[in-house]
């Protein structure tokens, strides 16, 4: 039995490589990992902000042009650009 997370006509099967950037406001997910492409200062910044495996993150709102997007994580509200959010793999939560 698979949990299915629907977004804009797509279905993301739980356990697949869904990205934080694919979620829409109101959706929640658990952080699985940060891409190996994200290194150094950028990786450390994301981790310092709470984007670490196991953390729960909710999409709070998008700007009018969809970039950046505000995410609620560990009690804070953090804005990330799409090119940052696409480096974070997630597991959708229903």
PyMOL Python script that loads the backbone (N, CA, C, O; Angstrom):
from pymol import cmd

cmd.read_pdbstr("""\
ATOM      1  N   UNK A   1       0.847  -1.177   0.000  1.00  0.00           N
ATOM      2  CA  UNK A   1       0.000   0.000   0.000  1.00  0.00           C
ATOM      3  C   UNK A   1       0.893   1.241   0.000  1.00  0.00           C
ATOM      4  O   UNK A   1       1.767   1.372   0.857  1.00  0.00           O
ATOM      5  N   UNK A   2       0.684   2.135  -0.937  1.00  0.00           N
ATOM      6  CA  UNK A   2       1.456   3.369  -1.042  1.00  0.00           C
ATOM      7  C   UNK A   2       0.603   4.558  -0.640  1.00  0.00           C
ATOM      8  O   UNK A   2      -0.584   4.624  -0.960  1.00  0.00           O
ATOM      9  N   UNK A   3       1.219   5.494   0.062  1.00  0.00           N
ATOM     10  CA  UNK A   3       0.554   6.770   0.303  1.00  0.00           C
ATOM     11  C   UNK A   3       0.829   7.626  -0.919  1.00  0.00           C
ATOM     12  O   UNK A   3       1.973   7.735  -1.359  1.00  0.00           O
ATOM     13  N   UNK A   4      -0.199   8.224  -1.461  1.00  0.00           N
ATOM     14  CA  UNK A   4      -0.018   9.031  -2.666  1.00  0.00           C
ATOM     15  C   UNK A   4      -0.274  10.492  -2.346  1.00  0.00           C
ATOM     16  O   UNK A   4      -1.264  10.838  -1.702  1.00  0.00           O
ATOM     17  N   UNK A   5       0.625  11.335  -2.799  1.00  0.00           N
ATOM     18  CA  UNK A   5       0.578  12.767  -2.551  1.00  0.00           C
ATOM     19  C   UNK A   5       0.334  13.424  -3.896  1.00  0.00           C
ATOM     20  O   UNK A   5       1.182  13.322  -4.783  1.00  0.00           O
ATOM     21  N   UNK A   6      -0.792  14.093  -4.078  1.00  0.00           N
ATOM     22  CA  UNK A   6      -1.136  14.673  -5.380  1.00  0.00           C
ATOM     23  C   UNK A   6      -0.761  16.140  -5.438  1.00  0.00           C
ATOM     24  O   UNK A   6      -0.974  16.887  -4.483  1.00  0.00           O
ATOM     25  N   UNK A   7      -0.202  16.545  -6.564  1.00  0.00           N
ATOM     26  CA  UNK A   7       0.172  17.937  -6.777  1.00  0.00           C
ATOM     27  C   UNK A   7       0.062  18.253  -8.253  1.00  0.00           C
ATOM     28  O   UNK A   7       0.735  17.637  -9.079  1.00  0.00           O
ATOM     29  N   UNK A   8      -0.788  19.213  -8.585  1.00  0.00           N
ATOM     30  CA  UNK A   8      -0.934  19.690  -9.964  1.00  0.00           C
ATOM     31  C   UNK A   8      -1.012  18.545 -10.974  1.00  0.00           C
ATOM     32  O   UNK A   8      -0.312  18.555 -11.987  1.00  0.00           O
ATOM     33  N   UNK A   9      -1.858  17.569 -10.694  1.00  0.00           N
ATOM     34  CA  UNK A   9      -2.042  16.473 -11.633  1.00  0.00           C
ATOM     35  C   UNK A   9      -0.981  15.400 -11.557  1.00  0.00           C
ATOM     36  O   UNK A   9      -1.064  14.409 -12.283  1.00  0.00           O
ATOM     37  N   UNK A  10       0.024  15.565 -10.694  1.00  0.00           N
ATOM     38  CA  UNK A  10       1.075  14.565 -10.550  1.00  0.00           C
ATOM     39  C   UNK A  10       0.812  13.770  -9.282  1.00  0.00           C
ATOM     40  O   UNK A  10       0.138  14.239  -8.365  1.00  0.00           O
ATOM     41  N   UNK A  11       1.343  12.585  -9.244  1.00  0.00           N
ATOM     42  CA  UNK A  11       1.292  11.794  -8.030  1.00  0.00           C
ATOM     43  C   UNK A  11       2.720  11.466  -7.637  1.00  0.00           C
ATOM     44  O   UNK A  11       3.515  10.994  -8.450  1.00  0.00           O
ATOM     45  N   UNK A  12       3.030  11.724  -6.380  1.00  0.00           N
ATOM     46  CA  UNK A  12       4.363  11.414  -5.872  1.00  0.00           C
ATOM     47  C   UNK A  12       4.193  10.254  -4.905  1.00  0.00           C
ATOM     48  O   UNK A  12       3.546  10.402  -3.868  1.00  0.00           O
ATOM     49  N   UNK A  13       4.764   9.105  -5.231  1.00  0.00           N
ATOM     50  CA  UNK A  13       4.671   7.969  -4.327  1.00  0.00           C
ATOM     51  C   UNK A  13       5.596   8.192  -3.149  1.00  0.00           C
ATOM     52  O   UNK A  13       6.738   8.626  -3.303  1.00  0.00           O
ATOM     53  N   UNK A  14       5.077   7.885  -1.964  1.00  0.00           N
ATOM     54  CA  UNK A  14       5.878   8.007  -0.756  1.00  0.00           C
ATOM     55  C   UNK A  14       7.150   7.184  -0.928  1.00  0.00           C
ATOM     56  O   UNK A  14       7.085   6.029  -1.350  1.00  0.00           O
ATOM     57  N   UNK A  15       8.293   7.759  -0.611  1.00  0.00           N
ATOM     58  CA  UNK A  15       9.557   7.058  -0.744  1.00  0.00           C
ATOM     59  C   UNK A  15      10.298   7.424  -2.021  1.00  0.00           C
ATOM     60  O   UNK A  15      11.465   7.063  -2.173  1.00  0.00           O
ATOM     61  N   UNK A  16       9.655   8.125  -2.936  1.00  0.00           N
ATOM     62  CA  UNK A  16      10.350   8.547  -4.151  1.00  0.00           C
ATOM     63  C   UNK A  16      11.189   9.783  -3.857  1.00  0.00           C
ATOM     64  O   UNK A  16      11.182  10.294  -2.738  1.00  0.00           O
ATOM     65  N   UNK A  17      11.899  10.252  -4.849  1.00  0.00           N
ATOM     66  CA  UNK A  17      12.756  11.421  -4.653  1.00  0.00           C
ATOM     67  C   UNK A  17      11.989  12.703  -4.935  1.00  0.00           C
ATOM     68  O   UNK A  17      12.271  13.407  -5.905  1.00  0.00           O
ATOM     69  N   UNK A  18      11.035  12.995  -4.097  1.00  0.00           N
ATOM     70  CA  UNK A  18      10.293  14.247  -4.218  1.00  0.00           C
ATOM     71  C   UNK A  18      11.168  15.376  -3.684  1.00  0.00           C
ATOM     72  O   UNK A  18      11.988  15.165  -2.791  1.00  0.00           O
ATOM     73  N   UNK A  19      10.991  16.566  -4.230  1.00  0.00           N
ATOM     74  CA  UNK A  19      11.794  17.720  -3.834  1.00  0.00           C
ATOM     75  C   UNK A  19      10.944  18.739  -3.096  1.00  0.00           C
ATOM     76  O   UNK A  19       9.748  18.870  -3.357  1.00  0.00           O
ATOM     77  N   UNK A  20      11.561  19.454  -2.184  1.00  0.00           N
ATOM     78  CA  UNK A  20      10.867  20.480  -1.417  1.00  0.00           C
ATOM     79  C   UNK A  20      10.238  21.514  -2.344  1.00  0.00           C
ATOM     80  O   UNK A  20       9.157  22.026  -2.056  1.00  0.00           O
ATOM     81  N   UNK A  21      10.893  21.820  -3.434  1.00  0.00           N
ATOM     82  CA  UNK A  21      10.400  22.824  -4.380  1.00  0.00           C
ATOM     83  C   UNK A  21       9.102  22.405  -5.072  1.00  0.00           C
ATOM     84  O   UNK A  21       8.429  23.250  -5.661  1.00  0.00           O
ATOM     85  N   UNK A  22       8.735  21.123  -5.015  1.00  0.00           N
ATOM     86  CA  UNK A  22       7.527  20.625  -5.682  1.00  0.00           C
ATOM     87  C   UNK A  22       6.261  20.789  -4.847  1.00  0.00           C
ATOM     88  O   UNK A  22       5.155  20.658  -5.373  1.00  0.00           O
ATOM     89  N   UNK A  23       6.407  21.071  -3.566  1.00  0.00           N
ATOM     90  CA  UNK A  23       5.241  21.192  -2.698  1.00  0.00           C
ATOM     91  C   UNK A  23       4.546  22.529  -2.898  1.00  0.00           C
ATOM     92  O   UNK A  23       5.154  23.499  -3.352  1.00  0.00           O
ATOM     93  N   UNK A  24       3.258  22.568  -2.553  1.00  0.00           N
ATOM     94  CA  UNK A  24       2.485  23.801  -2.643  1.00  0.00           C
ATOM     95  C   UNK A  24       2.063  24.227  -1.236  1.00  0.00           C
ATOM     96  O   UNK A  24       2.092  23.412  -0.314  1.00  0.00           O
ATOM     97  N   UNK A  25       1.671  25.490  -1.058  1.00  0.00           N
ATOM     98  CA  UNK A  25       1.290  25.972   0.273  1.00  0.00           C
ATOM     99  C   UNK A  25       0.258  25.072   0.960  1.00  0.00           C
ATOM    100  O   UNK A  25      -0.723  24.635   0.359  1.00  0.00           O
ATOM    101  N   UNK A  26       0.522  24.816   2.242  1.00  0.00           N
ATOM    102  CA  UNK A  26      -0.343  23.961   3.041  1.00  0.00           C
ATOM    103  C   UNK A  26       0.133  22.524   3.133  1.00  0.00           C
ATOM    104  O   UNK A  26      -0.319  21.781   4.004  1.00  0.00           O
ATOM    105  N   UNK A  27       1.037  22.117   2.251  1.00  0.00           N
ATOM    106  CA  UNK A  27       1.535  20.749   2.278  1.00  0.00           C
ATOM    107  C   UNK A  27       2.715  20.629   3.242  1.00  0.00           C
ATOM    108  O   UNK A  27       3.490  21.566   3.432  1.00  0.00           O
ATOM    109  N   UNK A  28       2.821  19.446   3.842  1.00  0.00           N
ATOM    110  CA  UNK A  28       3.855  19.172   4.833  1.00  0.00           C
ATOM    111  C   UNK A  28       4.672  17.968   4.393  1.00  0.00           C
ATOM    112  O   UNK A  28       4.155  17.062   3.739  1.00  0.00           O
ATOM    113  N   UNK A  29       5.954  17.964   4.756  1.00  0.00           N
ATOM    114  CA  UNK A  29       6.839  16.857   4.408  1.00  0.00           C
ATOM    115  C   UNK A  29       7.921  16.706   5.474  1.00  0.00           C
ATOM    116  O   UNK A  29       8.139  17.591   6.302  1.00  0.00           O
ATOM    117  N   UNK A  30       8.584  15.563   5.424  1.00  0.00           N
ATOM    118  CA  UNK A  30       9.740  15.311   6.276  1.00  0.00           C
ATOM    119  C   UNK A  30      10.980  15.391   5.396  1.00  0.00           C
ATOM    120  O   UNK A  30      10.997  14.846   4.293  1.00  0.00           O
ATOM    121  N   UNK A  31      12.003  16.059   5.875  1.00  0.00           N
ATOM    122  CA  UNK A  31      13.258  16.162   5.124  1.00  0.00           C
ATOM    123  C   UNK A  31      13.933  14.793   5.096  1.00  0.00           C
ATOM    124  O   UNK A  31      14.124  14.171   6.141  1.00  0.00           O
ATOM    125  N   UNK A  32      14.297  14.320   3.891  1.00  0.00           N
ATOM    126  CA  UNK A  32      15.035  13.060   3.746  1.00  0.00           C
ATOM    127  C   UNK A  32      16.530  13.314   3.668  1.00  0.00           C
ATOM    128  O   UNK A  32      17.319  12.669   4.359  1.00  0.00           O
ATOM    129  N   UNK A  33      16.912  14.266   2.817  1.00  0.00           N
ATOM    130  CA  UNK A  33      18.341  14.535   2.644  1.00  0.00           C
ATOM    131  C   UNK A  33      18.545  15.834   1.879  1.00  0.00           C
ATOM    132  O   UNK A  33      17.616  16.395   1.298  1.00  0.00           O
ATOM    133  N   UNK A  34      19.779  16.287   1.898  1.00  0.00           N
ATOM    134  CA  UNK A  34      20.193  17.421   1.075  1.00  0.00           C
ATOM    135  C   UNK A  34      21.071  16.838  -0.022  1.00  0.00           C
ATOM    136  O   UNK A  34      21.948  16.017   0.250  1.00  0.00           O
ATOM    137  N   UNK A  35      20.840  17.251  -1.237  1.00  0.00           N
ATOM    138  CA  UNK A  35      21.575  16.741  -2.391  1.00  0.00           C
ATOM    139  C   UNK A  35      23.085  16.860  -2.200  1.00  0.00           C
ATOM    140  O   UNK A  35      23.576  17.805  -1.582  1.00  0.00           O
ATOM    141  N   UNK A  36      23.804  15.888  -2.742  1.00  0.00           N
ATOM    142  CA  UNK A  36      25.267  15.929  -2.702  1.00  0.00           C
ATOM    143  C   UNK A  36      25.818  17.095  -3.516  1.00  0.00           C
ATOM    144  O   UNK A  36      26.970  17.492  -3.337  1.00  0.00           O
ATOM    145  N   UNK A  37      24.989  17.648  -4.420  1.00  0.00           N
ATOM    146  CA  UNK A  37      25.403  18.810  -5.210  1.00  0.00           C
ATOM    147  C   UNK A  37      25.510  20.064  -4.351  1.00  0.00           C
ATOM    148  O   UNK A  37      26.170  21.031  -4.732  1.00  0.00           O
ATOM    149  N   UNK A  38      24.870  20.043  -3.212  1.00  0.00           N
ATOM    150  CA  UNK A  38      24.869  21.189  -2.298  1.00  0.00           C
ATOM    151  C   UNK A  38      26.000  20.993  -1.290  1.00  0.00           C
ATOM    152  O   UNK A  38      25.926  20.115  -0.431  1.00  0.00           O
ATOM    153  N   UNK A  39      27.032  21.802  -1.397  1.00  0.00           N
ATOM    154  CA  UNK A  39      28.227  21.637  -0.563  1.00  0.00           C
ATOM    155  C   UNK A  39      28.624  22.940   0.114  1.00  0.00           C
ATOM    156  O   UNK A  39      28.088  24.006  -0.189  1.00  0.00           O
ATOM    157  N   UNK A  40      29.563  22.833   1.025  1.00  0.00           N
ATOM    158  CA  UNK A  40      30.178  24.001   1.642  1.00  0.00           C
ATOM    159  C   UNK A  40      29.228  24.892   2.414  1.00  0.00           C
ATOM    160  O   UNK A  40      28.383  24.421   3.175  1.00  0.00           O
ATOM    161  N   UNK A  41      29.385  26.197   2.201  1.00  0.00           N
ATOM    162  CA  UNK A  41      28.636  27.206   2.943  1.00  0.00           C
ATOM    163  C   UNK A  41      27.132  27.071   2.717  1.00  0.00           C
ATOM    164  O   UNK A  41      26.349  27.224   3.654  1.00  0.00           O
ATOM    165  N   UNK A  42      26.724  26.787   1.485  1.00  0.00           N
ATOM    166  CA  UNK A  42      25.292  26.662   1.193  1.00  0.00           C
ATOM    167  C   UNK A  42      24.674  25.501   1.970  1.00  0.00           C
ATOM    168  O   UNK A  42      23.597  25.647   2.549  1.00  0.00           O
ATOM    169  N   UNK A  43      25.343  24.358   1.987  1.00  0.00           N
ATOM    170  CA  UNK A  43      24.855  23.192   2.731  1.00  0.00           C
ATOM    171  C   UNK A  43      24.788  23.499   4.227  1.00  0.00           C
ATOM    172  O   UNK A  43      23.802  23.177   4.890  1.00  0.00           O
ATOM    173  N   UNK A  44      25.834  24.118   4.746  1.00  0.00           N
ATOM    174  CA  UNK A  44      25.876  24.443   6.169  1.00  0.00           C
ATOM    175  C   UNK A  44      24.761  25.416   6.545  1.00  0.00           C
ATOM    176  O   UNK A  44      24.154  25.281   7.607  1.00  0.00           O
ATOM    177  N   UNK A  45      24.487  26.393   5.683  1.00  0.00           N
ATOM    178  CA  UNK A  45      23.418  27.362   5.947  1.00  0.00           C
ATOM    179  C   UNK A  45      22.068  26.667   6.041  1.00  0.00           C
ATOM    180  O   UNK A  45      21.297  26.929   6.965  1.00  0.00           O
ATOM    181  N   UNK A  46      21.775  25.776   5.085  1.00  0.00           N
ATOM    182  CA  UNK A  46      20.507  25.050   5.115  1.00  0.00           C
ATOM    183  C   UNK A  46      20.378  24.227   6.396  1.00  0.00           C
ATOM    184  O   UNK A  46      19.313  24.191   7.013  1.00  0.00           O
ATOM    185  N   UNK A  47      21.455  23.576   6.789  1.00  0.00           N
ATOM    186  CA  UNK A  47      21.431  22.768   8.004  1.00  0.00           C
ATOM    187  C   UNK A  47      21.278  23.649   9.243  1.00  0.00           C
ATOM    188  O   UNK A  47      20.553  23.284  10.169  1.00  0.00           O
ATOM    189  N   UNK A  48      21.942  24.790   9.275  1.00  0.00           N
ATOM    190  CA  UNK A  48      21.823  25.720  10.406  1.00  0.00           C
ATOM    191  C   UNK A  48      20.397  26.247  10.544  1.00  0.00           C
ATOM    192  O   UNK A  48      19.943  26.535  11.652  1.00  0.00           O
ATOM    193  N   UNK A  49      19.692  26.374   9.423  1.00  0.00           N
ATOM    194  CA  UNK A  49      18.311  26.857   9.435  1.00  0.00           C
ATOM    195  C   UNK A  49      17.314  25.765   9.838  1.00  0.00           C
ATOM    196  O   UNK A  49      16.131  26.046  10.031  1.00  0.00           O
ATOM    197  N   UNK A  50      17.790  24.527   9.964  1.00  0.00           N
ATOM    198  CA  UNK A  50      16.926  23.430  10.403  1.00  0.00           C
ATOM    199  C   UNK A  50      16.561  22.422   9.332  1.00  0.00           C
ATOM    200  O   UNK A  50      15.822  21.477   9.607  1.00  0.00           O
ATOM    201  N   UNK A  51      17.061  22.598   8.119  1.00  0.00           N
ATOM    202  CA  UNK A  51      16.761  21.675   7.029  1.00  0.00           C
ATOM    203  C   UNK A  51      17.692  20.466   7.120  1.00  0.00           C
ATOM    204  O   UNK A  51      18.628  20.315   6.335  1.00  0.00           O
ATOM    205  N   UNK A  52      17.406  19.616   8.100  1.00  0.00           N
ATOM    206  CA  UNK A  52      18.201  18.414   8.350  1.00  0.00           C
ATOM    207  C   UNK A  52      17.280  17.196   8.269  1.00  0.00           C
ATOM    208  O   UNK A  52      16.081  17.316   8.520  1.00  0.00           O
ATOM    209  N   UNK A  53      17.821  16.026   7.924  1.00  0.00           N
ATOM    210  CA  UNK A  53      16.992  14.827   7.826  1.00  0.00           C
ATOM    211  C   UNK A  53      16.155  14.602   9.089  1.00  0.00           C
ATOM    212  O   UNK A  53      16.644  14.707  10.213  1.00  0.00           O
ATOM    213  N   UNK A  54      14.876  14.287   8.859  1.00  0.00           N
ATOM    214  CA  UNK A  54      13.954  14.029   9.954  1.00  0.00           C
ATOM    215  C   UNK A  54      13.118  15.224  10.372  1.00  0.00           C
ATOM    216  O   UNK A  54      12.120  15.064  11.075  1.00  0.00           O
ATOM    217  N   UNK A  55      13.509  16.423   9.952  1.00  0.00           N
ATOM    218  CA  UNK A  55      12.759  17.631  10.322  1.00  0.00           C
ATOM    219  C   UNK A  55      11.468  17.727   9.518  1.00  0.00           C
ATOM    220  O   UNK A  55      11.424  17.384   8.337  1.00  0.00           O
ATOM    221  N   UNK A  56      10.424  18.198  10.180  1.00  0.00           N
ATOM    222  CA  UNK A  56       9.132  18.417   9.534  1.00  0.00           C
ATOM    223  C   UNK A  56       9.107  19.835   8.975  1.00  0.00           C
ATOM    224  O   UNK A  56       9.481  20.781   9.668  1.00  0.00           O
ATOM    225  N   UNK A  57       8.673  19.987   7.733  1.00  0.00           N
ATOM    226  CA  UNK A  57       8.624  21.295   7.085  1.00  0.00           C
ATOM    227  C   UNK A  57       7.263  21.467   6.408  1.00  0.00           C
ATOM    228  O   UNK A  57       6.735  20.532   5.806  1.00  0.00           O
ATOM    229  N   UNK A  58       6.705  22.673   6.513  1.00  0.00           N
ATOM    230  CA  UNK A  58       5.421  22.982   5.880  1.00  0.00           C
ATOM    231  C   UNK A  58       5.594  24.186   4.968  1.00  0.00           C
ATOM    232  O   UNK A  58       6.264  25.156   5.323  1.00  0.00           O
ATOM    233  N   UNK A  59       4.986  24.116   3.792  1.00  0.00           N
ATOM    234  CA  UNK A  59       5.015  25.253   2.878  1.00  0.00           C
ATOM    235  C   UNK A  59       3.983  26.254   3.377  1.00  0.00           C
ATOM    236  O   UNK A  59       2.787  25.964   3.410  1.00  0.00           O
ATOM    237  N   UNK A  60       4.453  27.427   3.763  1.00  0.00           N
ATOM    238  CA  UNK A  60       3.580  28.455   4.321  1.00  0.00           C
ATOM    239  C   UNK A  60       2.954  29.308   3.215  1.00  0.00           C
ATOM    240  O   UNK A  60       1.733  29.459   3.159  1.00  0.00           O
ATOM    241  N   UNK A  61       3.795  29.867   2.334  1.00  0.00           N
ATOM    242  CA  UNK A  61       3.275  30.706   1.246  1.00  0.00           C
ATOM    243  C   UNK A  61       4.350  30.935   0.192  1.00  0.00           C
ATOM    244  O   UNK A  61       5.544  30.788   0.450  1.00  0.00           O
ATOM    245  N   UNK A  62       3.894  31.296  -0.993  1.00  0.00           N
ATOM    246  CA  UNK A  62       4.802  31.635  -2.096  1.00  0.00           C
ATOM    247  C   UNK A  62       4.670  33.122  -2.386  1.00  0.00           C
ATOM    248  O   UNK A  62       3.631  33.731  -2.131  1.00  0.00           O
ATOM    249  N   UNK A  63       5.726  33.689  -2.916  1.00  0.00           N
ATOM    250  CA  UNK A  63       5.644  35.081  -3.357  1.00  0.00           C
ATOM    251  C   UNK A  63       4.781  35.111  -4.621  1.00  0.00           C
ATOM    252  O   UNK A  63       4.508  34.060  -5.201  1.00  0.00           O
ATOM    253  N   UNK A  64       4.350  36.292  -5.054  1.00  0.00           N
ATOM    254  CA  UNK A  64       3.489  36.369  -6.243  1.00  0.00           C
ATOM    255  C   UNK A  64       4.070  35.699  -7.491  1.00  0.00           C
ATOM    256  O   UNK A  64       3.316  35.224  -8.340  1.00  0.00           O
ATOM    257  N   UNK A  65       5.385  35.655  -7.612  1.00  0.00           N
ATOM    258  CA  UNK A  65       6.014  35.027  -8.781  1.00  0.00           C
ATOM    259  C   UNK A  65       6.596  33.663  -8.433  1.00  0.00           C
ATOM    260  O   UNK A  65       7.420  33.132  -9.178  1.00  0.00           O
ATOM    261  N   UNK A  66       6.171  33.089  -7.300  1.00  0.00           N
ATOM    262  CA  UNK A  66       6.560  31.748  -6.839  1.00  0.00           C
ATOM    263  C   UNK A  66       8.017  31.603  -6.428  1.00  0.00           C
ATOM    264  O   UNK A  66       8.489  30.480  -6.251  1.00  0.00           O
ATOM    265  N   UNK A  67       8.733  32.688  -6.274  1.00  0.00           N
ATOM    266  CA  UNK A  67      10.132  32.594  -5.855  1.00  0.00           C
ATOM    267  C   UNK A  67      10.514  33.871  -5.130  1.00  0.00           C
ATOM    268  O   UNK A  67      10.541  34.926  -5.763  1.00  0.00           O
ATOM    269  N   UNK A  68      10.807  33.837  -3.857  1.00  0.00           N
ATOM    270  CA  UNK A  68      11.027  32.658  -3.018  1.00  0.00           C
ATOM    271  C   UNK A  68       9.729  32.114  -2.425  1.00  0.00           C
ATOM    272  O   UNK A  68       8.648  32.668  -2.622  1.00  0.00           O
ATOM    273  N   UNK A  69       9.873  31.016  -1.695  1.00  0.00           N
ATOM    274  CA  UNK A  69       8.771  30.383  -0.976  1.00  0.00           C
ATOM    275  C   UNK A  69       9.116  30.368   0.504  1.00  0.00           C
ATOM    276  O   UNK A  69      10.268  30.147   0.875  1.00  0.00           O
ATOM    277  N   UNK A  70       8.110  30.604   1.356  1.00  0.00           N
ATOM    278  CA  UNK A  70       8.319  30.592   2.810  1.00  0.00           C
ATOM    279  C   UNK A  70       7.962  29.212   3.358  1.00  0.00           C
ATOM    280  O   UNK A  70       6.900  28.665   3.063  1.00  0.00           O
ATOM    281  N   UNK A  71       8.867  28.667   4.158  1.00  0.00           N
ATOM    282  CA  UNK A  71       8.691  27.355   4.773  1.00  0.00           C
ATOM    283  C   UNK A  71       8.703  27.498   6.286  1.00  0.00           C
ATOM    284  O   UNK A  71       9.534  28.218   6.840  1.00  0.00           O
ATOM    285  N   UNK A  72       7.778  26.811   6.956  1.00  0.00           N
ATOM    286  CA  UNK A  72       7.766  26.783   8.419  1.00  0.00           C
ATOM    287  C   UNK A  72       8.523  25.534   8.850  1.00  0.00           C
ATOM    288  O   UNK A  72       8.155  24.413   8.499  1.00  0.00           O
ATOM    289  N   UNK A  73       9.597  25.752   9.624  1.00  0.00           N
ATOM    290  CA  UNK A  73      10.421  24.645  10.088  1.00  0.00           C
ATOM    291  C   UNK A  73      10.958  24.967  11.473  1.00  0.00           C
ATOM    292  O   UNK A  73      11.513  26.041  11.702  1.00  0.00           O
ATOM    293  N   UNK A  74      10.790  24.040  12.378  1.00  0.00           N
ATOM    294  CA  UNK A  74      11.283  24.169  13.758  1.00  0.00           C
ATOM    295  C   UNK A  74      10.877  25.485  14.410  1.00  0.00           C
ATOM    296  O   UNK A  74      11.678  26.113  15.102  1.00  0.00           O
ATOM    297  N   UNK A  75       9.636  25.899  14.187  1.00  0.00           N
ATOM    298  CA  UNK A  75       9.105  27.106  14.811  1.00  0.00           C
ATOM    299  C   UNK A  75       9.462  28.405  14.114  1.00  0.00           C
ATOM    300  O   UNK A  75       8.996  29.470  14.521  1.00  0.00           O
ATOM    301  N   UNK A  76      10.273  28.340  13.081  1.00  0.00           N
ATOM    302  CA  UNK A  76      10.662  29.547  12.348  1.00  0.00           C
ATOM    303  C   UNK A  76      10.050  29.581  10.963  1.00  0.00           C
ATOM    304  O   UNK A  76       9.543  28.573  10.469  1.00  0.00           O
ATOM    305  N   UNK A  77      10.099  30.737  10.346  1.00  0.00           N
ATOM    306  CA  UNK A  77       9.617  30.914   8.981  1.00  0.00           C
ATOM    307  C   UNK A  77      10.815  31.322   8.132  1.00  0.00           C
ATOM    308  O   UNK A  77      11.389  32.393   8.328  1.00  0.00           O
ATOM    309  N   UNK A  78      11.186  30.462   7.190  1.00  0.00           N
ATOM    310  CA  UNK A  78      12.393  30.644   6.388  1.00  0.00           C
ATOM    311  C   UNK A  78      12.019  30.705   4.911  1.00  0.00           C
ATOM    312  O   UNK A  78      11.262  29.864   4.427  1.00  0.00           O
ATOM    313  N   UNK A  79      12.543  31.691   4.199  1.00  0.00           N
ATOM    314  CA  UNK A  79      12.306  31.805   2.756  1.00  0.00           C
ATOM    315  C   UNK A  79      13.491  31.210   2.004  1.00  0.00           C
ATOM    316  O   UNK A  79      14.647  31.526   2.286  1.00  0.00           O
ATOM    317  N   UNK A  80      13.181  30.348   1.046  1.00  0.00           N
ATOM    318  CA  UNK A  80      14.204  29.765   0.180  1.00  0.00           C
ATOM    319  C   UNK A  80      13.823  30.006  -1.273  1.00  0.00           C
ATOM    320  O   UNK A  80      12.644  29.996  -1.627  1.00  0.00           O
ATOM    321  N   UNK A  81      14.812  30.218  -2.091  1.00  0.00           N
ATOM    322  CA  UNK A  81      14.590  30.312  -3.530  1.00  0.00           C
ATOM    323  C   UNK A  81      14.439  28.896  -4.090  1.00  0.00           C
ATOM    324  O   UNK A  81      14.879  27.925  -3.474  1.00  0.00           O
ATOM    325  N   UNK A  82      13.822  28.792  -5.246  1.00  0.00           N
ATOM    326  CA  UNK A  82      13.568  27.487  -5.850  1.00  0.00           C
ATOM    327  C   UNK A  82      14.863  26.714  -6.079  1.00  0.00           C
ATOM    328  O   UNK A  82      14.895  25.497  -5.898  1.00  0.00           O
ATOM    329  N   UNK A  83      15.936  27.410  -6.478  1.00  0.00           N
ATOM    330  CA  UNK A  83      17.198  26.715  -6.738  1.00  0.00           C
ATOM    331  C   UNK A  83      17.816  26.139  -5.462  1.00  0.00           C
ATOM    332  O   UNK A  83      18.666  25.252  -5.539  1.00  0.00           O
ATOM    333  N   UNK A  84      17.400  26.631  -4.290  1.00  0.00           N
ATOM    334  CA  UNK A  84      17.842  26.050  -3.020  1.00  0.00           C
ATOM    335  C   UNK A  84      16.911  24.902  -2.622  1.00  0.00           C
ATOM    336  O   UNK A  84      17.372  23.832  -2.224  1.00  0.00           O
ATOM    337  N   UNK A  85      15.602  25.130  -2.732  1.00  0.00           N
ATOM    338  CA  UNK A  85      14.616  24.124  -2.327  1.00  0.00           C
ATOM    339  C   UNK A  85      14.696  22.861  -3.180  1.00  0.00           C
ATOM    340  O   UNK A  85      14.354  21.779  -2.703  1.00  0.00           O
ATOM    341  N   UNK A  86      15.136  22.976  -4.419  1.00  0.00           N
ATOM    342  CA  UNK A  86      15.225  21.795  -5.281  1.00  0.00           C
ATOM    343  C   UNK A  86      16.406  20.900  -4.908  1.00  0.00           C
ATOM    344  O   UNK A  86      16.563  19.820  -5.477  1.00  0.00           O
ATOM    345  N   UNK A  87      17.227  21.329  -3.972  1.00  0.00           N
ATOM    346  CA  UNK A  87      18.349  20.512  -3.496  1.00  0.00           C
ATOM    347  C   UNK A  87      17.992  19.721  -2.241  1.00  0.00           C
ATOM    348  O   UNK A  87      18.829  19.004  -1.693  1.00  0.00           O
ATOM    349  N   UNK A  88      16.732  19.857  -1.783  1.00  0.00           N
ATOM    350  CA  UNK A  88      16.293  19.185  -0.564  1.00  0.00           C
ATOM    351  C   UNK A  88      15.275  18.109  -0.921  1.00  0.00           C
ATOM    352  O   UNK A  88      14.194  18.412  -1.428  1.00  0.00           O
ATOM    353  N   UNK A  89      15.622  16.854  -0.654  1.00  0.00           N
ATOM    354  CA  UNK A  89      14.722  15.735  -0.923  1.00  0.00           C
ATOM    355  C   UNK A  89      13.821  15.525   0.290  1.00  0.00           C
ATOM    356  O   UNK A  89      14.259  15.617   1.437  1.00  0.00           O
ATOM    357  N   UNK A  90      12.556  15.242   0.005  1.00  0.00           N
ATOM    358  CA  UNK A  90      11.565  15.127   1.078  1.00  0.00           C
ATOM    359  C   UNK A  90      10.730  13.858   0.930  1.00  0.00           C
ATOM    360  O   UNK A  90      10.731  13.199  -0.110  1.00  0.00           O
ATOM    361  N   UNK A  91      10.025  13.546   1.999  1.00  0.00           N
ATOM    362  CA  UNK A  91       9.042  12.472   2.008  1.00  0.00           C
ATOM    363  C   UNK A  91       7.723  13.120   2.407  1.00  0.00           C
ATOM    364  O   UNK A  91       7.580  13.524   3.561  1.00  0.00           O
ATOM    365  N   UNK A  92       6.753  13.236   1.502  1.00  0.00           N
ATOM    366  CA  UNK A  92       5.488  13.902   1.808  1.00  0.00           C
ATOM    367  C   UNK A  92       4.757  13.270   2.991  1.00  0.00           C
ATOM    368  O   UNK A  92       4.809  12.057   3.190  1.00  0.00           O
ATOM    369  N   UNK A  93       4.079  14.107   3.770  1.00  0.00           N
ATOM    370  CA  UNK A  93       3.279  13.679   4.916  1.00  0.00           C
ATOM    371  C   UNK A  93       1.840  14.055   4.623  1.00  0.00           C
ATOM    372  O   UNK A  93       1.575  15.146   4.120  1.00  0.00           O
ATOM    373  N   UNK A  94       0.907  13.166   4.931  1.00  0.00           N
ATOM    374  CA  UNK A  94      -0.500  13.492   4.694  1.00  0.00           C
ATOM    375  C   UNK A  94      -1.200  13.776   5.985  1.00  0.00           C
ATOM    376  O   UNK A  94      -2.395  14.070   5.987  1.00  0.00           O
TER     377      UNK A  94
END
""", "prot")
cmd.dss("prot")
cmd.show_as("cartoon", "prot")
cmd.util.cbc("prot")
cmd.orient("prot")
